[in-house]
C-alpha cells in the first residue's frame, strides 16, 4: 500500500454556539409577511369562528425572534461543527450503510411538481406519484422475491414492529395467539429484532453464536417449540458474517409452526445476489433510506419497506397501492389489515429518491453495489490485520466477511488502558467522525464496527486505516494523549455521561428543557 497522508493538521470549527432561543430578541424579525388583500380578508374573515375550540391556540406560539443575518450565521456555525458522509471519511458508521447519496435526487424532490403535492389530494390528481410507489414496490418484490410490499413504515425499526404485528395477526387467525408467545432472535442481529417484538408483547429468546460466529443452530433447534411465534434475524449479522445455514434455520422454525422474518438492513452485501424468498423466509424488510441511495433517516425522513409472501398480504397496513391497467388507486377495503401504522401512504420524498437511484443503477448496478461493498470490506480487513493490537470478532473462521466487520481494541486496552471510546475521540482530531462501536451490550470487547460501502474509494479506505494505525501507535507510546482527546474537534469530551442513561435528565425540545430545569 502506498503511503497515505493523514490529516495531522486538521482542526474543526468550534463556535461554542448558543441555541437559537438564546439568540432571540423580542421584536426582531427576519421577514414581515404582507397583510392579506382586502378581498381575501373579507372572504375569510369568519374562518376562526368556525374552527373547533380544541384546535385553537390558547397562547401565542413560542418561537425565537431572530433576524435573517443571525439565523444564517447560526446555522452556518452549526454546519461547520458537523461531520458526516458529505463532509468527511465516514466509513465509521458500521451497521448503518452510510454512503454517498446522489445530489441530483435532492434536485428531483425540490421540483415544484413533486414538492407542492399534498398527501390529502384526490388520488386522481397524483397519478405520477402513485405510479412511482407502485413501480418501486415491484422493484423491491424482484429484489426480495416477496409477493407484496408496504412502504408505509417510517423506518427499519417501524417495519420490524409491523412485522411483529403481522405475526400476531397470523397466529390469532389460527387460534394460536396466546400459545405462541415467544420470538427467537440472535445476539448480533439488530437490537430492534428483539425490541420490536418485545414491544408487541412477545417474550424474547436470544441465541448466541457458536465458535464460527454464526448463530448456534442447535441452540435455535432447542429453543423452537409450540410456543414459538417467529424468528427475527439479521443476515449478514452486524459482525459481517453471512449465515450459510439460514435456510436450515427457516426449516426448523417452520417445523414448529412459526414464521420467519429476515432483517435486511445490511442488504448492501447481497443486492442482486441472494433473495429472502429462496431461503424460505415469510417476511423481510429493507431500509429504503441508506440501502437504496437516500440519506440515513435517523429520526428524520425514512422508509422501512416491509415485504411479505402472498399468504400474509391481507394483514398489510392500508392503503395498498393498486393498478387496474388504466389508473393507480388506493385500496382501503382490506378487512383483515392491521389498519394504519402511520399517516398516509409513506414518506414520498424517500420513495422518489430511492426510485430514481434504483432506476439509475439498474439490475446490474445493484449487483455491482453489493460486489464492491464486499471487495471494499475485505480489502479493509487485509489492511486492518497489519495494525498491532487490533483484532476482529471470530477471526479465521473460514467464512468470507460481507460488507462490514466488528473489530476490537481489547488487546490494546489490556496493554495501555486505551479503549474504544478513547480511540473514537482521538480519531476526531484526524477529521474522522465518530465510529460505530457496537450495539450494547458489548459482546465483543472494546468494539469498532466499520462498513466501507460501495461509494468509498481505495484511497478512502487507506486513509481510514492509516488513522487507526496512527491512533494505536500513539496509545502504545503515550496512552494519556489518546485518553484526553479530542483536541481539535468541535466535540468536547462528554461530562456527566451517566445522564445519557437517565431519562429524567433528557430534554429533546427547548420547551421540555425549560419545564424540566426551570429556565426563564
BAFI-480100 format. One record per residue (C-alpha): residue number from 1; residue in three letters; chain; z, y, x negated. Coordinates in steps of 0.05 Angstrom, whole numbers, plus 5000, padded with zeros to 4 digits. Each point is the difference from the previous one (the first is absolute). Layout:
! residues N
- num	residu	chaine	c3	c2	c1
- NUM	ALA	A	Z	Y	X
...
***
This chain:
! residues 520
- num	residu	chaine	c3	c2	c1
- 1	UNK	A	5000	5000	5000
- 2	UNK	A	4981	5068	4974
- 3	UNK	A	5058	5048	4989
- 4	UNK	A	5012	5036	5065
- 5	UNK	A	5033	5068	4999
- 6	UNK	A	5062	5011	5042
- 7	UNK	A	5019	5068	5027
- 8	UNK	A	5057	5016	4951
- 9	UNK	A	4997	5074	5016
- 10	UNK	A	4999	4991	5076
- 11	UNK	A	5043	5050	5038
- 12	UNK	A	5000	5005	5075
- 13	UNK	A	5014	5064	5038
- 14	UNK	A	5072	5007	5023
- 15	UNK	A	5009	5057	5049
- 16	UNK	A	5070	4986	5027
- 17	UNK	A	4966	5016	5066
- 18	UNK	A	5044	5016	5060
- 19	UNK	A	4982	4969	5067
- 20	UNK	A	4957	5045	5044
- 21	UNK	A	5057	5017	5047
- 22	UNK	A	5037	5032	4942
- 23	UNK	A	4939	5044	4989
- 24	UNK	A	5002	5025	5072
- 25	UNK	A	5009	5074	5015
- 26	UNK	A	5007	5021	5073
- 27	UNK	A	4940	5038	5024
- 28	UNK	A	4950	4977	4946
- 29	UNK	A	4934	4972	5025
- 30	UNK	A	4941	4966	4967
- 31	UNK	A	4956	5011	5061
- 32	UNK	A	5007	5038	5064
- 33	UNK	A	4961	4967	5057
- 34	UNK	A	4961	5049	5044
- 35	UNK	A	5025	5013	5071
- 36	UNK	A	4962	4961	5053
- 37	UNK	A	4946	5037	5037
- 38	UNK	A	5021	5030	5066
- 39	UNK	A	4954	4953	5038
- 40	UNK	A	5032	4939	4968
- 41	UNK	A	5070	5027	5010
- 42	UNK	A	4987	5011	5074
- 43	UNK	A	4970	4931	5009
- 44	UNK	A	5059	4964	4968
- 45	UNK	A	5058	5047	5013
- 46	UNK	A	5036	4950	5044
- 47	UNK	A	4993	4939	4955
- 48	UNK	A	5071	5002	4974
- 49	UNK	A	5029	4996	5070
- 50	UNK	A	4962	4936	5012
- 51	UNK	A	5029	4964	4939
- 52	UNK	A	5058	4952	5013
- 53	UNK	A	5067	5027	4975
- 54	UNK	A	5009	4942	4951
- 55	UNK	A	4938	5019	4959
- 56	UNK	A	5020	5074	4993
- 57	UNK	A	5036	5022	4938
- 58	UNK	A	5071	5025	5011
- 59	UNK	A	4998	5040	4936
- 60	UNK	A	4946	5026	4953
- 61	UNK	A	4971	4952	4950
- 62	UNK	A	5034	5002	4932
- 63	UNK	A	4942	5011	4951
- 64	UNK	A	5003	5033	4931
- 65	UNK	A	4974	5072	4999
- 66	UNK	A	4958	5005	4937
- 67	UNK	A	4937	5041	4983
- 68	UNK	A	4935	4968	4979
- 69	UNK	A	5008	5014	4925
- 70	UNK	A	5067	4966	4996
- 71	UNK	A	4980	4941	5043
- 72	UNK	A	4941	4987	4952
- 73	UNK	A	5044	5011	4939
- 74	UNK	A	5053	4952	5028
- 75	UNK	A	4951	4943	5012
- 76	UNK	A	4964	5010	4934
- 77	UNK	A	5066	4996	4963
- 78	UNK	A	5017	4935	5036
- 79	UNK	A	4930	4971	4986
- 80	UNK	A	5010	5014	4925
- 81	UNK	A	5064	4959	5003
- 82	UNK	A	4965	4940	5031
- 83	UNK	A	4971	4939	4965
- 84	UNK	A	4955	4948	5032
- 85	UNK	A	4933	4966	5005
- 86	UNK	A	4959	5064	4997
- 87	UNK	A	5040	5032	4945
- 88	UNK	A	5023	4947	4951
- 89	UNK	A	4993	4928	4978
- 90	UNK	A	5038	4966	5055
- 91	UNK	A	4990	4926	4986
- 92	UNK	A	5075	5001	5010
- 93	UNK	A	4998	4991	5075
- 94	UNK	A	4999	4924	5000
- 95	UNK	A	4999	4966	5069
- 96	UNK	A	4973	5065	5029
- 97	UNK	A	4926	4995	4982
- 98	UNK	A	4997	5072	4977
- 99	UNK	A	4929	5017	4982
- 100	UNK	A	4950	5056	4999
- 101	UNK	A	4976	5018	5071
- 102	UNK	A	4931	5032	5005
- 103	UNK	A	5004	5074	5015
- 104	UNK	A	4938	4997	5043
- 105	UNK	A	5041	4965	5053
- 106	UNK	A	5046	5060	5005
- 107	UNK	A	4938	5042	5013
- 108	UNK	A	4979	4952	5055
- 109	UNK	A	5065	5006	5039
- 110	UNK	A	5000	5076	4992
- 111	UNK	A	4933	5004	5037
- 112	UNK	A	5012	5035	5067
- 113	UNK	A	4962	4944	5036
- 114	UNK	A	5060	4955	4983
- 115	UNK	A	5057	5048	4986
- 116	UNK	A	4995	5033	5069
- 117	UNK	A	5003	4936	5039
- 118	UNK	A	5062	4988	5043
- 119	UNK	A	5028	4931	5015
- 120	UNK	A	5007	5017	5073
- 121	UNK	A	4925	5012	5009
- 122	UNK	A	4962	4957	5048
- 123	UNK	A	4971	4939	4963
- 124	UNK	A	4930	5021	5022
- 125	UNK	A	5008	5062	4956
- 126	UNK	A	5022	4964	4936
- 127	UNK	A	4949	4944	4997
- 128	UNK	A	4987	5012	4926
- 129	UNK	A	5073	4991	4980
- 130	UNK	A	5009	4939	5045
- 131	UNK	A	4938	4970	4967
- 132	UNK	A	5033	5010	4931
- 133	UNK	A	5064	4966	5024
- 134	UNK	A	4960	4943	5029
- 135	UNK	A	4956	4990	4940
- 136	UNK	A	5057	5005	4950
- 137	UNK	A	5039	4948	5039
- 138	UNK	A	4939	4955	4993
- 139	UNK	A	5000	5011	4925
- 140	UNK	A	5073	4979	4996
- 141	UNK	A	4985	4939	5042
- 142	UNK	A	4947	4981	4949
- 143	UNK	A	5045	5012	4940
- 144	UNK	A	5059	4962	5031
- 145	UNK	A	4965	4948	5041
- 146	UNK	A	5043	5018	5060
- 147	UNK	A	4973	5009	5071
- 148	UNK	A	5032	5065	5024
- 149	UNK	A	5029	5062	4967
- 150	UNK	A	5047	5056	5022
- 151	UNK	A	5000	5066	4961
- 152	UNK	A	5058	5028	5040
- 153	UNK	A	5057	4985	4951
- 154	UNK	A	5021	5061	4960
- 155	UNK	A	5005	4964	4933
- 156	UNK	A	5012	4933	4967
- 157	UNK	A	5073	4993	5022
- 158	UNK	A	4981	5018	5071
- 159	UNK	A	4945	4947	5000
- 160	UNK	A	5050	4948	4976
- 161	UNK	A	5048	5020	5055
- 162	UNK	A	4943	4995	5051
- 163	UNK	A	4985	4930	4973
- 164	UNK	A	5074	4981	5009
- 165	UNK	A	4996	5025	5072
- 166	UNK	A	4938	4957	5012
- 167	UNK	A	5037	4940	4971
- 168	UNK	A	5055	5011	5052
- 169	UNK	A	4950	5008	5057
- 170	UNK	A	4963	4937	4979
- 171	UNK	A	5062	4957	5000
- 172	UNK	A	5026	5032	5064
- 173	UNK	A	4936	4980	5035
- 174	UNK	A	5013	4928	4978
- 175	UNK	A	5073	5002	5023
- 176	UNK	A	5027	4997	4929
- 177	UNK	A	5021	5071	4985
- 178	UNK	A	5075	4984	4997
- 179	UNK	A	4991	4936	4961
- 180	UNK	A	4955	5031	4946
- 181	UNK	A	5046	5053	4972
- 182	UNK	A	4984	4996	4925
- 183	UNK	A	4947	5029	4955
- 184	UNK	A	4988	4975	4929
- 185	UNK	A	4978	5047	4944
- 186	UNK	A	4999	5000	4924
- 187	UNK	A	5039	5043	4952
- 188	UNK	A	4939	5032	4967
- 189	UNK	A	4966	5015	5066
- 190	UNK	A	5004	5072	5023
- 191	UNK	A	5069	5017	5026
- 192	UNK	A	4970	5016	5069
- 193	UNK	A	4983	4926	5007
- 194	UNK	A	5074	4989	5008
- 195	UNK	A	5021	5068	5029
- 196	UNK	A	4948	5004	5056
- 197	UNK	A	5014	4932	5030
- 198	UNK	A	5075	5013	4992
- 199	UNK	A	4991	5066	5038
- 200	UNK	A	4964	4959	5054
- 201	UNK	A	5062	4957	5006
- 202	UNK	A	4985	4941	4955
- 203	UNK	A	5046	4965	4950
- 204	UNK	A	4969	5000	4930
- 205	UNK	A	4996	4943	4950
- 206	UNK	A	4977	5023	4931
- 207	UNK	A	4968	4950	4952
- 208	UNK	A	5003	5010	4925
- 209	UNK	A	4946	4979	4949
- 210	UNK	A	4997	4937	4960
- 211	UNK	A	4992	5000	4924
- 212	UNK	A	4926	5020	5006
- 213	UNK	A	5016	5062	5040
- 214	UNK	A	4971	4977	5067
- 215	UNK	A	5044	4990	5062
- 216	UNK	A	5033	4932	4997
- 217	UNK	A	4959	4959	5048
- 218	UNK	A	5055	4948	5007
- 219	UNK	A	5049	5054	5019
- 220	UNK	A	4952	5024	5053
- 221	UNK	A	4992	4929	5025
- 222	UNK	A	5076	4993	5004
- 223	UNK	A	5008	5067	5037
- 224	UNK	A	4946	4987	5052
- 225	UNK	A	5024	4968	5064
- 226	UNK	A	5000	5007	5075
- 227	UNK	A	5035	5068	4993
- 228	UNK	A	4944	5029	4957
- 229	UNK	A	4961	5055	5036
- 230	UNK	A	4955	5018	4942
- 231	UNK	A	4992	5012	4926
- 232	UNK	A	4984	5070	4975
- 233	UNK	A	4975	4999	4928
- 234	UNK	A	4963	5046	4952
- 235	UNK	A	4946	4970	4957
- 236	UNK	A	4990	5015	4943
- 237	UNK	A	5074	5017	4997
- 238	UNK	A	5025	5063	4968
- 239	UNK	A	5005	4966	4932
- 240	UNK	A	4925	4990	5002
- 241	UNK	A	4998	4925	5009
- 242	UNK	A	4951	4973	5052
- 243	UNK	A	5030	4940	5035
- 244	UNK	A	4952	4941	4992
- 245	UNK	A	5039	4961	5052
- 246	UNK	A	4995	5050	5057
- 247	UNK	A	4960	4952	5044
- 248	UNK	A	5052	4945	4990
- 249	UNK	A	5055	5049	5020
- 250	UNK	A	4960	5017	5063
- 251	UNK	A	4995	4926	5017
- 252	UNK	A	5076	4992	4992
- 253	UNK	A	5015	5058	5048
- 254	UNK	A	4947	4979	5050
- 255	UNK	A	5028	4930	4997
- 256	UNK	A	5066	5024	5030
- 257	UNK	A	4966	5045	5051
- 258	UNK	A	5007	5067	4964
- 259	UNK	A	4950	5055	4987
- 260	UNK	A	4976	5026	4932
- 261	UNK	A	4994	5074	4983
- 262	UNK	A	4964	5021	4936
- 263	UNK	A	5022	5067	4970
- 264	UNK	A	4937	5025	4965
- 265	UNK	A	5026	5066	4973
- 266	UNK	A	4979	4973	4932
- 267	UNK	A	4929	4986	5023
- 268	UNK	A	4968	5038	4943
- 269	UNK	A	5001	4934	4962
- 270	UNK	A	4958	4959	5049
- 271	UNK	A	4954	5045	5042
- 272	UNK	A	4937	4961	5011
- 273	UNK	A	5029	4940	4963
- 274	UNK	A	5050	4966	5046
- 275	UNK	A	5015	5006	5074
- 276	UNK	A	5063	4988	5042
- 277	UNK	A	4962	4957	5049
- 278	UNK	A	4979	4947	4950
- 279	UNK	A	5073	4993	4979
- 280	UNK	A	5018	4987	5073
- 281	UNK	A	5041	5063	5015
- 282	UNK	A	5008	5023	5071
- 283	UNK	A	5008	5074	4984
- 284	UNK	A	4994	5047	4941
- 285	UNK	A	5000	5074	4986
- 286	UNK	A	4968	5049	4953
- 287	UNK	A	5024	5068	4978
- 288	UNK	A	4938	5039	5020
- 289	UNK	A	5028	5057	4960
- 290	UNK	A	5001	4981	4926
- 291	UNK	A	4959	4935	5002
- 292	UNK	A	4941	5032	5036
- 293	UNK	A	4996	5064	4960
- 294	UNK	A	5045	5049	5038
- 295	UNK	A	5063	5032	4970
- 296	UNK	A	5067	4966	5001
- 297	UNK	A	5033	5011	5068
- 298	UNK	A	5073	5007	4977
- 299	UNK	A	5028	5032	5063
- 300	UNK	A	4933	5035	5012
- 301	UNK	A	4935	4977	5032
- 302	UNK	A	4992	4925	4992
- 303	UNK	A	4972	4941	5037
- 304	UNK	A	5021	4927	4998
- 305	UNK	A	4944	4958	5028
- 306	UNK	A	5027	4938	5035
- 307	UNK	A	4950	4943	5003
- 308	UNK	A	5011	4939	5045
- 309	UNK	A	4966	4935	5022
- 310	UNK	A	4971	4997	5070
- 311	UNK	A	5060	4964	5031
- 312	UNK	A	5045	5059	4982
- 313	UNK	A	4952	5056	5020
- 314	UNK	A	5029	5007	5070
- 315	UNK	A	5065	5026	4971
- 316	UNK	A	4969	5056	4958
- 317	UNK	A	5021	5072	5016
- 318	UNK	A	4959	5039	5051
- 319	UNK	A	4949	5030	5001
- 320	UNK	A	4950	4954	4967
- 321	UNK	A	4932	5029	4981
- 322	UNK	A	4942	4966	5036
- 323	UNK	A	4924	5007	5001
- 324	UNK	A	4958	4978	5060
- 325	UNK	A	4933	5008	4964
- 326	UNK	A	4990	5071	5024
- 327	UNK	A	5065	5037	4990
- 328	UNK	A	5069	4993	4969
- 329	UNK	A	5062	4999	5043
- 330	UNK	A	5075	4989	4997
- 331	UNK	A	5027	4938	5033
- 332	UNK	A	5070	5009	5030
- 333	UNK	A	4995	4942	5049
- 334	UNK	A	5036	4948	4957
- 335	UNK	A	5060	4974	5039
- 336	UNK	A	5031	4960	4943
- 337	UNK	A	4994	5057	4949
- 338	UNK	A	5061	5025	4963
- 339	UNK	A	4981	5068	5028
- 340	UNK	A	4997	5060	4954
- 341	UNK	A	5034	4999	4933
- 342	UNK	A	4983	5073	4985
- 343	UNK	A	4961	5057	5031
- 344	UNK	A	4925	4994	5010
- 345	UNK	A	4954	4951	4966
- 346	UNK	A	5019	5011	4927
- 347	UNK	A	4993	5052	4945
- 348	UNK	A	4927	5020	5006
- 349	UNK	A	4997	5037	4934
- 350	UNK	A	5022	4939	4961
- 351	UNK	A	4952	4955	5037
- 352	UNK	A	4941	5048	4989
- 353	UNK	A	5014	5005	4925
- 354	UNK	A	5008	4925	4994
- 355	UNK	A	4935	4988	5039
- 356	UNK	A	4963	5048	4954
- 357	UNK	A	5029	4967	4937
- 358	UNK	A	4983	4930	5024
- 359	UNK	A	4929	5020	5019
- 360	UNK	A	4991	5030	4930
- 361	UNK	A	5028	4938	4967
- 362	UNK	A	4963	4947	5040
- 363	UNK	A	5016	4926	4996
- 364	UNK	A	4982	4996	4926
- 365	UNK	A	5042	5061	4985
- 366	UNK	A	5061	4972	5034
- 367	UNK	A	4996	4938	4957
- 368	UNK	A	4989	5042	4938
- 369	UNK	A	5062	5040	5018
- 370	UNK	A	5040	4935	4999
- 371	UNK	A	4969	4975	4936
- 372	UNK	A	5012	5065	4961
- 373	UNK	A	5072	5003	5025
- 374	UNK	A	5013	4930	4972
- 375	UNK	A	4963	5014	4935
- 376	UNK	A	5039	5065	4990
- 377	UNK	A	5066	4966	5013
- 378	UNK	A	4986	4943	4952
- 379	UNK	A	4977	5049	4946
- 380	UNK	A	5064	5039	5009
- 381	UNK	A	5040	4935	4997
- 382	UNK	A	4969	4985	4932
- 383	UNK	A	5019	5068	4972
- 384	UNK	A	5070	5000	5029
- 385	UNK	A	5013	4933	4968
- 386	UNK	A	4995	5034	4931
- 387	UNK	A	5059	5047	5014
- 388	UNK	A	5066	4975	4970
- 389	UNK	A	5057	4985	5048
- 390	UNK	A	4954	5003	5061
- 391	UNK	A	4995	4938	5044
- 392	UNK	A	4968	4982	5066
- 393	UNK	A	5024	4958	5058
- 394	UNK	A	4981	4927	4995
- 395	UNK	A	4960	5010	4937
- 396	UNK	A	4958	4941	4979
- 397	UNK	A	5001	4964	5067
- 398	UNK	A	4926	4985	4996
- 399	UNK	A	4982	5040	5063
- 400	UNK	A	4952	5058	4988
- 401	UNK	A	5031	5065	5022
- 402	UNK	A	4965	5040	5054
- 403	UNK	A	5003	5076	5008
- 404	UNK	A	5071	5014	4976
- 405	UNK	A	5056	4973	4957
- 406	UNK	A	5075	5010	5001
- 407	UNK	A	5023	5012	4928
- 408	UNK	A	5071	5004	4975
- 409	UNK	A	5039	5043	4952
- 410	UNK	A	5056	4948	5001
- 411	UNK	A	4995	4983	4926
- 412	UNK	A	4998	5074	4981
- 413	UNK	A	5062	5013	5042
- 414	UNK	A	5038	4943	4966
- 415	UNK	A	4984	5030	4931
- 416	UNK	A	5005	5075	5013
- 417	UNK	A	5031	5013	5068
- 418	UNK	A	4936	5035	5021
- 419	UNK	A	4979	4974	5069
- 420	UNK	A	4943	5008	5049
- 421	UNK	A	5026	5065	5030
- 422	UNK	A	5008	5031	4931
- 423	UNK	A	4929	4981	4979
- 424	UNK	A	4975	5026	5066
- 425	UNK	A	5028	5069	4988
- 426	UNK	A	4977	5003	4928
- 427	UNK	A	4928	4984	5019
- 428	UNK	A	4999	5063	5042
- 429	UNK	A	5002	5039	4935
- 430	UNK	A	4933	4969	4982
- 431	UNK	A	4967	5021	5066
- 432	UNK	A	5007	4931	5032
- 433	UNK	A	5031	5002	5070
- 434	UNK	A	5059	4959	5022
- 435	UNK	A	4982	4926	4998
- 436	UNK	A	5018	4950	5054
- 437	UNK	A	5058	4959	4975
- 438	UNK	A	5007	4948	5055
- 439	UNK	A	5021	4991	5071
- 440	UNK	A	5075	4992	5000
- 441	UNK	A	5038	4957	4985
- 442	UNK	A	4976	4993	4928
- 443	UNK	A	4985	4926	4997
- 444	UNK	A	4962	5014	4935
- 445	UNK	A	5047	5036	4951
- 446	UNK	A	4983	5073	4984
- 447	UNK	A	4931	4995	5035
- 448	UNK	A	4936	5039	4992
- 449	UNK	A	4943	4985	5047
- 450	UNK	A	4930	5024	4980
- 451	UNK	A	4935	4996	5040
- 452	UNK	A	4937	5025	4965
- 453	UNK	A	4952	5002	5059
- 454	UNK	A	4924	5003	4995
- 455	UNK	A	4996	5076	4992
- 456	UNK	A	5037	5001	4933
- 457	UNK	A	4959	4999	4936
- 458	UNK	A	5012	4960	4937
- 459	UNK	A	5024	5065	4968
- 460	UNK	A	5051	5012	5056
- 461	UNK	A	5029	4931	4989
- 462	UNK	A	5003	5009	4925
- 463	UNK	A	5034	5068	5006
- 464	UNK	A	5052	4972	5047
- 465	UNK	A	5016	4941	4955
- 466	UNK	A	5006	5048	4940
- 467	UNK	A	5052	5041	5038
- 468	UNK	A	5041	4937	5016
- 469	UNK	A	4995	4980	4927
- 470	UNK	A	5023	5070	4978
- 471	UNK	A	5060	4999	5047
- 472	UNK	A	5021	4930	4978
- 473	UNK	A	4994	5022	4927
- 474	UNK	A	5044	5061	5014
- 475	UNK	A	5052	4956	5034
- 476	UNK	A	5003	4954	4940
- 477	UNK	A	5011	5059	4953
- 478	UNK	A	5040	5049	5043
- 479	UNK	A	5024	4973	5067
- 480	UNK	A	5033	5065	5020
- 481	UNK	A	4934	5037	4995
- 482	UNK	A	4973	4956	5056
- 483	UNK	A	5064	4998	5040
- 484	UNK	A	5004	5076	5005
- 485	UNK	A	4928	5010	5021
- 486	UNK	A	4961	5034	5030
- 487	UNK	A	4993	5063	4959
- 488	UNK	A	4932	5028	5018
- 489	UNK	A	4993	4980	5072
- 490	UNK	A	5011	5038	5064
- 491	UNK	A	5046	4943	5022
- 492	UNK	A	5070	5004	4973
- 493	UNK	A	5047	4942	4992
- 494	UNK	A	5030	4986	5069
- 495	UNK	A	5072	5017	5012
- 496	UNK	A	5045	4964	5050
- 497	UNK	A	4950	4943	5005
- 498	UNK	A	5048	4961	5045
- 499	UNK	A	4983	5050	5055
- 500	UNK	A	4932	4966	5007
- 501	UNK	A	5036	4941	5032
- 502	UNK	A	5043	5043	5046
- 503	UNK	A	4964	5021	5065
- 504	UNK	A	5056	5051	5012
- 505	UNK	A	4973	5039	4940
- 506	UNK	A	4928	4999	5023
- 507	UNK	A	4966	5060	5030
- 508	UNK	A	4926	4991	5014
- 509	UNK	A	4988	5069	5031
- 510	UNK	A	5027	5070	4990
- 511	UNK	A	5030	4999	5069
- 512	UNK	A	5039	4936	4986
- 513	UNK	A	5021	5027	4931
- 514	UNK	A	5030	5063	5032
- 515	UNK	A	5036	4959	5053
- 516	UNK	A	5029	4949	4952
- 517	UNK	A	5020	5048	4945
- 518	UNK	A	5013	5062	5041
- 519	UNK	A	4950	5044	4964
- 520	UNK	A	4992	5071	5028
***
